[in-house]
Structures are given as C-alpha cells and as structure tokens.
C-alpha cells in the first residue's frame, strides 16, 4: 500500500476569519490534530497582523501547543508561513516551527496583493530562504500560487509552472507544492499541469494545495493522484482559503475528501478516521462561533 502524505492546514482554514480565536483554543486544536494522527501541520504564519490579524499570536500559540503535548508524543512537522525576511526571522526564532513555507506567485497581480513584491524580489527572497533554512536546520516548502490558472487577465500556461520548477531545481530546492489559489482549476488542467511538471522534478517532492467547492473536490484530488502526486494539503471541513484571492472565495479541499479519495485508490493516508471525533467537533465549533458558517455536512 502506497503512503500518501497529508498536510493539515488549520492556518489556511482560519487566516481569513475576522473574529479572533483565542490562542489557548488554537493550541488545543493543534494538540488534538496530533493526537488524531496528523504528523504534518501547516499551523501558523508570521505575517503583519495589520493584514492578517488572526495570525498575530503565532509565537504564543506555538509556545502553548508545545507545552500541551504529552511527553510520550513525538512533535509533528510544523510549517510556518512567511512572506518576507522579517517573517523568516520570527519563524526561525519560534521553537517548534520545523519548516518554513513561502507562497511564490507566478501572477504579478497576486504577488503584489499577497506580498507586495516584484518577480525579482520574490525570487531573491526564495534564494535567501533556501540558504537560511538550510543553515538553521529547518525545512522549506515553496508554494507556486496560481499554478493552475490566472483569473486576473494575465498570461498563463503550464510552461510558467515548468519554468518555475526548473529554477527551483537549479537552486537545489527539494519540496514544491502547486496551489490552486483561486479554486478555478478543472481536473483536466490539474492532470495536465502535474503530468508536465513531473518531467522536471527529479529529486524533488511535488505536492498539491487545492481549493475547491465540495462537489468538485474528489475529481480534482484523483486527477492529481493519478498524475503522480502523493502529497496533499487539506483542511478539515474545507474551512477557509486565501483572503487575497478574491471575494468569491472557494474553500480549502476538505481533508475528509482527501482521505476518502486516497482510500479509493488503495493508498494509505496514515490517518485513522475513527480518531477524528474530537478535532472534528472543535472544527465545527470554529465554523459556527468564529466563522459564522454552517456545520459541514
């Protein structure tokens, strides 16, 4: 049975919520994810609280989370998202953050909206991240935003993804995740982009960070899986998405849908769904109390 890596993304799920979730609850949630079997968690980000106020307490959340873990539980991989060097400094100074994540956009419009950088500035930052994370013994994952399309009337094509992957390979970066930031990708586009990307990724790990409406999720997951992807980002109940991607926000792929789709293929997602009761209840609490959206069916 082939193992599939699942990255749970509570940071992406809650970053756009305007009502602040207490740090204690965020930390408890992370602990419950670990107890449920998640070993890879995109947990926090180190960005300006002026723009993403939900993430202002990332250091406090990590401190409380680490203190709450039972002594016999191995700490998970924790991914902390950054968009500039100041965020990198904060992330590297925060105990428990094992991997740095950076969204590199192939859309000039989205790059400005999300990080206020030119293409050359963003690439220079990636090279700095690669150097600094290696020196600090941390991991690094680069997300290629708008990897499956561009809703901003800019030139787009799979060749832009391929060129970006070639550049990342040249600087010896190992882990890349292709992001359907606006949720516009079809299964056919996902299959094409992954198939073409895999011609350029020798020695690299390629993942999928997909956004979708629930009715389209399984087809998108299976398209990536059948093209060779064995690393998937998800969020329980599908809560959240990128607040800079537009007003008509399409949510994260539900982790539940990833687990079900992977099992259909005979793959092993490494998560025991019977252990999800407590964390699923907490997720629905966040949906109703802080996101003010219905409990997912």
C-alpha positions as CSV (number, residue, x, y, z in Angstrom):
1,X,0.0,0.0,0.0
2,X,1.5,3.3,-1.1
3,X,1.8,6.0,1.5
4,X,0.4,9.5,0.9
5,X,1.5,12.5,2.9
6,X,-1.4,14.6,4.3
7,X,-0.6,18.1,5.5
8,X,-3.4,19.5,7.6
9,X,-3.7,23.3,7.2
10,X,-5.5,25.0,10.1
11,X,-3.6,28.2,9.4
12,X,-5.1,28.4,5.9
13,X,-8.5,27.5,7.4
14,X,-8.7,30.3,9.9
15,X,-6.4,33.1,8.5
16,X,-9.3,35.0,6.9
17,X,-11.6,34.9,9.9
18,X,-12.3,38.3,11.3
19,X,-13.3,37.1,14.8
20,X,-10.2,36.2,16.7
21,X,-9.9,32.6,18.0
22,X,-8.2,32.6,21.4
23,X,-4.6,31.3,21.5
24,X,-5.4,28.7,24.0
25,X,-8.1,27.2,21.7
26,X,-5.7,27.3,18.7
27,X,-3.0,25.5,20.7
28,X,-5.5,22.9,22.0
29,X,-6.7,22.3,18.4
30,X,-3.1,21.7,17.2
31,X,-2.7,19.2,20.1
32,X,-5.9,17.4,19.1
33,X,-4.7,17.1,15.5
34,X,-1.5,15.4,16.7
35,X,-3.5,13.0,18.9
36,X,-5.7,12.2,15.9
37,X,-2.6,11.2,13.9
38,X,-1.6,14.2,11.9
39,X,2.2,14.4,11.6
40,X,2.4,17.3,9.2
41,X,0.6,20.5,10.1
42,X,0.7,24.0,8.5
43,X,-0.1,25.6,11.8
44,X,0.9,29.3,11.9
45,X,2.1,32.2,9.8
46,X,4.4,35.1,10.6
47,X,2.9,38.0,8.7
48,X,1.8,41.5,9.5
49,X,-1.1,41.5,12.0
50,X,-2.3,44.6,10.2
51,X,-3.2,42.5,7.2
52,X,-3.9,39.1,8.8
53,X,-4.9,39.8,12.4
54,X,-5.8,36.2,13.1
55,X,-2.1,35.3,13.0
56,X,-0.8,38.0,15.4
57,X,-0.4,35.4,18.2
58,X,1.6,32.7,16.3
59,X,4.5,32.7,18.8
60,X,2.1,32.4,21.7
61,X,0.2,29.6,20.1
62,X,3.3,27.6,19.4
63,X,4.5,28.0,23.0
64,X,1.2,26.8,24.4
65,X,1.0,24.0,21.9
66,X,4.4,22.6,22.7
67,X,3.7,22.9,26.5
68,X,0.4,20.9,26.0
69,X,1.9,17.9,24.1
70,X,2.1,14.7,26.2
71,X,5.8,13.8,26.9
72,X,5.4,10.5,25.0
73,X,4.1,12.1,21.8
74,X,6.6,12.9,19.1
75,X,6.1,16.6,17.9
76,X,4.9,16.9,14.3
77,X,6.4,18.8,11.4
78,X,5.1,22.3,11.9
79,X,5.0,24.6,8.8
80,X,5.1,28.3,9.4
81,X,4.2,30.6,6.5
82,X,6.2,33.8,5.8
83,X,6.1,36.4,3.1
84,X,9.2,38.4,3.9
85,X,12.6,38.3,5.8
86,X,11.0,39.8,8.9
87,X,8.6,36.8,9.0
88,X,11.5,34.5,8.4
89,X,13.3,35.9,11.5
90,X,10.2,35.4,13.6
91,X,9.7,31.9,12.3
92,X,13.3,30.8,12.9
93,X,13.1,32.2,16.4
94,X,10.0,30.2,17.3
95,X,10.5,26.8,18.9
96,X,8.6,24.0,17.2
97,X,8.5,25.5,13.8
98,X,10.4,22.9,11.7
99,X,9.6,24.0,8.2
100,X,9.2,27.4,6.5
101,X,6.6,27.9,3.8
102,X,6.6,30.6,1.2
103,X,3.9,31.4,-1.4
104,X,5.8,32.2,-4.7
105,X,3.3,33.5,-7.2
106,X,3.6,33.3,-11.0
107,X,0.9,36.0,-11.1
108,X,2.3,39.6,-10.9
109,X,-1.1,40.9,-9.6
110,X,-1.4,38.3,-6.9
111,X,2.3,38.7,-5.9
112,X,1.7,42.4,-5.3
113,X,-1.6,41.7,-3.4
114,X,-0.1,39.0,-1.2
115,X,3.5,40.1,-0.6
116,X,4.0,43.5,-2.4
117,X,7.0,42.2,-4.4
118,X,8.3,42.1,-7.9
119,X,9.3,38.8,-9.5
120,X,13.0,39.5,-9.0
121,X,12.4,40.5,-5.3
122,X,10.4,37.3,-4.7
123,X,13.0,35.1,-6.3
124,X,15.7,36.8,-4.3
125,X,13.7,36.1,-1.1
126,X,13.4,32.4,-2.1
127,X,17.1,32.1,-2.5
128,X,17.6,33.7,0.9
129,X,15.1,31.3,2.4
130,X,16.8,28.4,0.9
131,X,20.2,29.5,2.4
132,X,18.9,30.5,5.8
133,X,16.7,27.4,6.4
134,X,19.5,25.1,5.5
135,X,21.8,26.9,7.9
136,X,19.2,26.7,10.6
137,X,18.4,23.0,10.0
138,X,14.8,23.8,9.0
139,X,12.8,22.5,6.1
140,X,11.5,24.7,3.3
141,X,8.4,24.3,1.0
142,X,7.7,26.7,-1.8
143,X,4.1,27.0,-2.9
144,X,3.6,28.0,-6.5
145,X,0.5,30.2,-6.4
146,X,-1.8,30.4,-9.4
147,X,-0.3,27.1,-10.7
148,X,-3.5,26.0,-12.4
149,X,-4.8,29.3,-13.9
150,X,-4.9,33.0,-13.5
151,X,-8.2,34.9,-13.0
152,X,-6.5,38.3,-13.4
153,X,-6.3,38.6,-17.2
154,X,-2.6,37.9,-17.2
155,X,-0.7,35.5,-19.4
156,X,-0.8,31.9,-18.0
157,X,0.2,28.5,-19.2
158,X,1.7,25.3,-17.8
159,X,5.1,26.4,-19.2
160,X,5.2,29.1,-16.5
161,X,4.9,26.4,-13.8
162,X,7.6,24.3,-15.6
163,X,10.0,27.2,-15.8
164,X,9.5,28.0,-12.1
165,X,10.1,24.4,-11.1
166,X,13.3,24.3,-13.2
167,X,14.5,27.4,-11.4
168,X,13.7,25.9,-8.0
169,X,15.5,22.7,-9.0
170,X,18.6,24.8,-10.1
171,X,18.8,26.3,-6.6
172,X,18.5,22.8,-5.1
173,X,15.1,23.3,-3.5
174,X,13.5,20.0,-2.6
175,X,9.8,20.5,-1.8
176,X,7.3,22.3,-4.0
177,X,3.5,22.5,-3.7
178,X,1.3,23.5,-6.6
179,X,-1.5,25.8,-5.4
180,X,-4.9,26.3,-7.0
181,X,-5.2,29.6,-5.1
182,X,-8.4,30.8,-6.6
183,X,-10.1,27.4,-6.9
184,X,-10.6,27.7,-10.7
185,X,-8.7,24.6,-11.8
186,X,-10.5,21.7,-13.6
187,X,-9.4,18.1,-13.1
188,X,-8.2,18.2,-16.7
189,X,-6.0,21.2,-16.0
190,X,-4.7,19.7,-12.8
191,X,-3.8,16.5,-14.6
192,X,-2.0,18.3,-17.4
193,X,0.0,20.6,-15.1
194,X,1.1,17.8,-12.8
195,X,1.9,15.5,-15.8
196,X,4.1,18.2,-17.3
197,X,5.6,19.2,-14.0
198,X,6.8,15.7,-13.2
199,X,9.0,15.9,-16.3
200,X,11.1,18.5,-14.4
201,X,11.2,17.3,-10.8
202,X,13.8,14.7,-10.5
203,X,15.0,14.7,-6.9
204,X,12.1,16.9,-5.8
205,X,8.8,16.3,-3.9
206,X,5.8,17.8,-5.6
207,X,2.6,18.4,-3.7
208,X,-0.9,19.7,-4.2
209,X,-2.6,22.6,-2.3
210,X,-6.0,22.7,-3.9
211,X,-9.1,24.8,-3.3
212,X,-12.5,23.6,-4.4
213,X,-16.2,23.6,-4.0
214,X,-17.2,20.3,-2.3
215,X,-18.9,18.8,-5.4
216,X,-15.6,19.1,-7.4
217,X,-13.1,18.0,-4.8
218,X,-12.8,14.3,-5.4
219,X,-12.3,14.7,-9.1
220,X,-9.5,17.2,-8.5
221,X,-7.8,15.1,-5.9
222,X,-7.9,12.0,-8.1
223,X,-6.6,14.0,-11.1
224,X,-3.5,15.0,-9.1
225,X,-3.1,11.5,-7.6
226,X,-3.3,9.7,-11.0
227,X,-0.7,12.1,-12.4
228,X,1.7,11.0,-9.6
229,X,1.1,13.4,-6.6
230,X,1.5,11.8,-3.2
231,X,1.5,14.9,-1.0
232,X,-1.8,16.7,-0.4
233,X,-2.8,19.8,1.7
234,X,-6.3,19.9,3.2
235,X,-8.4,21.4,6.0
236,X,-11.0,19.6,8.0
237,X,-14.5,20.5,6.8
238,X,-12.9,22.6,4.0
239,X,-12.9,25.8,6.1
240,X,-11.0,28.8,4.7
241,X,-8.8,29.7,1.8
242,X,-6.7,32.7,0.8
243,X,-8.2,36.0,1.8
244,X,-6.3,37.8,-1.0
245,X,-7.7,35.6,-3.8
246,X,-10.9,37.4,-4.3
247,X,-14.3,38.0,-2.7
248,X,-15.9,34.8,-4.1
249,X,-13.7,32.6,-2.0
250,X,-13.6,28.9,-2.8
251,X,-12.7,26.9,0.3
252,X,-9.8,24.5,1.0
253,X,-10.2,20.9,-0.1
254,X,-11.7,19.0,2.7
255,X,-9.3,16.7,4.4
256,X,-12.2,14.2,4.7
257,X,-12.4,14.2,0.9
258,X,-8.7,13.6,0.5
259,X,-8.8,10.7,2.9
260,X,-11.7,9.1,1.1
261,X,-10.2,9.6,-2.4
262,X,-6.8,8.2,-1.3
263,X,-8.5,5.1,0.1
264,X,-10.4,4.6,-3.2
265,X,-7.0,4.3,-4.9
266,X,-5.7,1.8,-2.4
267,X,-3.3,4.4,-0.9
268,X,-2.6,4.8,2.8
269,X,-3.2,8.3,4.1
270,X,-1.8,7.4,7.5
271,X,-4.8,8.9,9.4
272,X,-7.3,6.8,11.4
273,X,-10.6,8.5,10.8
274,X,-12.0,7.0,14.0
275,X,-9.7,9.3,15.9
276,X,-11.1,12.5,14.3
277,X,-14.2,12.8,16.5
278,X,-12.7,15.4,19.0
279,X,-10.9,17.5,16.4
280,X,-13.9,17.4,14.0
281,X,-16.1,18.7,16.9
282,X,-13.6,21.5,17.5
283,X,-13.5,22.4,13.8
284,X,-17.3,22.7,13.7
285,X,-17.2,24.9,16.8
286,X,-14.8,27.2,14.9
287,X,-17.2,27.2,11.9
288,X,-20.2,28.3,13.9
289,X,-18.7,30.5,16.6
290,X,-15.8,32.3,14.7
291,X,-16.5,31.8,11.0
292,X,-20.3,32.0,11.3
293,X,-20.9,29.4,8.7
294,X,-23.0,26.2,9.0
295,X,-21.6,22.9,10.2
296,X,-20.3,21.0,7.2
297,X,-22.4,18.0,6.2
